[in-house]
Amino acid sequence: MGRGKIVIRRIDNTTSRQVTFSKRRNGLLKKAKELAILCDAEVGVVVFSSTGRLYEFSNTSMKSVIERYTKSKEEQLLITSPASEVKEHLLIEEIQELDRKGKLLQQDNMELYKKVNFFRQENIELQKKVHATRGMNDIDRSSTIPYNFNITGEANVPIRLQLCQPQQEADEYQIIGPPNLGRLQLH
């Protein structure tokens, strides 16, 4: 008659638990050794007791077993993970990078907008100063500008141009100076 089945659960008695741990650990390491010899397999077993002691078996070096395990696990992850997950991950990274660049461009845009408003305000202030100066001195409003241009109205009023007939000038001006096309008056 064989032994009956035991229930697999934690053994409460510490002495019984330690005896069972030692027997089963030895049995596990023995089976690992037999598997390595009989099947020409590379085997590595690592066991930590409840007190933190390390027990291990390897038919080759434990370092090579762990390196092979790590490499195999990485390859398995690449094979089992669908390409869509990898492409999705790359797209998420690209979207995050584009968001970061977009925020930087938005900051640059705001700084440029502030500069434009600053220069616009300066321009308005300068125009006010010019108009204030013109209002105080009416002689400047009708001053003559070279090439027969006369300012006869407000600065913001539309200007009407009219071409007049050329006037006779001295012969020396006609030879030396630029050709006289007539007088241009602003009204």
Order of alpha helices (4+ residues) and beta strands (2+ residues): alpha-beta-beta-alpha-alpha-beta-beta-beta-alpha-beta
